[in-house]
Amino acid sequence: MKRVTKFTNLLFTTALMFAINISLQAQLNHQMIFRVNGPSAVAGDYNFGEPANGSGQWGPTSINTITGDLAWISDNVDSLGCNPATNSLTGNIALVRRGACMFSLKAYHAQQAGASACVICNNVPGGGLVGMTGGDSAAAVTIPIVFLTYEDCEL
């Protein structure tokens, strides 16, 4: 009897873990749209890269509509976001250049400066879109993050 109970408990635990995993996957596989509202010359929907699943999903698991002005992050040297921002991004969507440090650190610094979301711009013309690996700051990032091509960011 004891052996059957252990087997039943193991089977139940495995089924529960499987159900939780399915639930989390459904939560993480949401449809998100990156839309520019204006100016009219660049208004429209854009393709984007997301936090990469291969390194563990990071960033928020659900997203409400976020609207705001775009503002470059600055640390008085550049717009890479590898150092804490020296400018306030409160209420804005941060623009950050790719390069020199992990994507999650860039997003974390934008978040700490008050950004409601973060757009990381490819620094390589013709480089396309990439999935963004997390890094050490991934667990601390709570704002949405997208990755745009160099060409789309230059607009």
PLY file of the C-alpha trace (Angstrom):
ply
format ascii 1.0
element vertex 155
property float x
property float y
property float z
element edge 154
property int vertex1
property int vertex2
end_header
0.00 0.00 0.00
2.83 2.37 0.89
4.47 1.75 -2.50
1.23 2.55 -4.38
0.81 5.78 -2.40
4.39 6.88 -3.21
3.83 6.09 -6.89
0.50 7.96 -6.89
2.12 10.97 -5.18
4.98 10.94 -7.70
2.54 10.69 -10.61
0.41 13.53 -9.20
3.47 15.73 -8.61
4.75 15.09 -12.14
1.32 15.88 -13.62
1.09 19.05 -11.53
4.56 20.20 -12.61
3.63 19.50 -16.24
0.41 21.52 -15.85
2.29 24.42 -14.24
4.86 24.35 -17.06
2.09 24.41 -19.70
0.44 27.29 -17.87
3.70 29.27 -17.72
4.41 28.63 -21.41
0.94 29.90 -22.31
1.56 32.97 -20.18
4.91 33.67 -21.84
3.76 33.12 -25.41
1.64 36.22 -25.67
1.19 38.29 -28.76
2.77 41.69 -28.52
2.68 44.48 -31.08
5.23 47.28 -31.33
3.38 50.22 -32.87
4.63 53.73 -33.49
1.76 56.24 -33.33
3.58 59.26 -34.73
4.91 61.22 -36.41
2.91 60.01 -39.40
6.05 59.47 -41.55
7.10 56.55 -39.31
3.73 55.47 -37.87
2.93 51.77 -38.11
3.69 48.33 -36.71
7.28 47.10 -36.58
8.83 43.63 -36.34
10.91 43.13 -33.23
13.07 40.67 -31.32
12.13 39.57 -27.80
13.91 38.31 -24.72
15.27 34.92 -25.83
13.71 31.74 -24.53
17.01 29.88 -24.89
18.47 31.76 -21.94
15.32 31.59 -19.87
12.44 33.97 -20.47
13.01 37.27 -18.74
11.08 40.48 -18.44
7.36 40.65 -17.69
5.08 37.68 -18.40
2.06 39.84 -19.22
1.96 43.27 -20.77
-0.69 45.96 -20.84
-0.74 48.69 -23.46
2.13 51.07 -22.91
2.28 54.39 -24.68
4.92 57.03 -24.27
7.44 59.25 -25.92
10.79 57.78 -26.91
13.87 59.11 -25.13
17.50 58.03 -25.45
19.13 56.77 -22.28
22.27 58.70 -21.38
25.05 58.23 -18.87
26.78 61.44 -20.04
29.03 59.32 -22.29
26.81 57.34 -24.64
23.40 55.68 -25.10
24.54 52.10 -24.48
22.87 51.84 -21.07
25.74 49.87 -19.53
26.02 52.39 -16.70
23.17 53.89 -14.66
21.34 56.63 -16.55
22.08 60.22 -15.68
18.86 61.42 -17.31
15.32 60.79 -16.10
13.25 58.53 -18.34
10.13 58.75 -16.19
7.04 58.13 -18.31
9.10 57.56 -21.45
10.04 54.50 -23.46
13.82 54.22 -23.34
15.89 53.89 -26.50
19.17 52.08 -25.91
21.93 51.08 -28.33
23.13 47.49 -28.53
26.71 46.67 -27.55
29.23 46.40 -24.70
27.02 44.72 -22.03
24.11 42.35 -21.50
20.61 43.24 -22.72
19.13 42.82 -19.23
21.58 45.35 -17.74
20.52 47.92 -20.34
16.83 47.29 -19.60
17.45 47.39 -15.85
19.19 50.78 -16.06
16.31 52.13 -18.17
13.83 50.79 -15.62
15.78 52.36 -12.73
15.64 55.70 -14.55
11.83 55.46 -14.70
11.24 54.11 -18.21
7.93 52.33 -18.78
9.47 50.11 -21.49
12.78 49.67 -23.29
13.66 49.50 -26.99
17.13 48.18 -27.72
18.41 49.24 -31.14
20.75 47.09 -33.18
24.07 48.87 -33.66
24.88 47.01 -36.90
23.36 48.22 -40.20
21.75 45.23 -41.92
22.17 43.18 -38.73
18.49 42.30 -38.46
16.66 41.17 -35.35
18.01 39.01 -32.55
16.58 37.29 -29.49
18.00 38.98 -26.41
19.72 36.77 -23.85
19.14 37.68 -20.23
22.27 37.97 -18.14
22.78 38.79 -14.48
20.10 41.51 -14.28
17.34 39.50 -16.00
15.42 38.65 -12.82
15.21 42.33 -11.83
13.68 43.54 -15.12
9.93 44.15 -14.93
9.38 46.45 -17.93
8.74 45.18 -21.48
11.77 45.02 -23.78
11.91 44.80 -27.56
14.78 44.76 -30.03
14.58 46.72 -33.28
16.78 46.71 -36.36
19.31 49.46 -36.87
17.28 50.77 -39.81
13.99 50.96 -37.88
15.65 52.72 -34.95
17.24 55.27 -37.25
13.77 56.33 -38.41
0 1
1 2
2 3
3 4
4 5
5 6
6 7
7 8
8 9
9 10
10 11
11 12
12 13
13 14
14 15
15 16
16 17
17 18
18 19
19 20
20 21
21 22
22 23
23 24
24 25
25 26
26 27
27 28
28 29
29 30
30 31
31 32
32 33
33 34
34 35
35 36
36 37
37 38
38 39
39 40
40 41
41 42
42 43
43 44
44 45
45 46
46 47
47 48
48 49
49 50
50 51
51 52
52 53
53 54
54 55
55 56
56 57
57 58
58 59
59 60
60 61
61 62
62 63
63 64
64 65
65 66
66 67
67 68
68 69
69 70
70 71
71 72
72 73
73 74
74 75
75 76
76 77
77 78
78 79
79 80
80 81
81 82
82 83
83 84
84 85
85 86
86 87
87 88
88 89
89 90
90 91
91 92
92 93
93 94
94 95
95 96
96 97
97 98
98 99
99 100
100 101
101 102
102 103
103 104
104 105
105 106
106 107
107 108
108 109
109 110
110 111
111 112
112 113
113 114
114 115
115 116
116 117
117 118
118 119
119 120
120 121
121 122
122 123
123 124
124 125
125 126
126 127
127 128
128 129
129 130
130 131
131 132
132 133
133 134
134 135
135 136
136 137
137 138
138 139
139 140
140 141
141 142
142 143
143 144
144 145
145 146
146 147
147 148
148 149
149 150
150 151
151 152
152 153
153 154
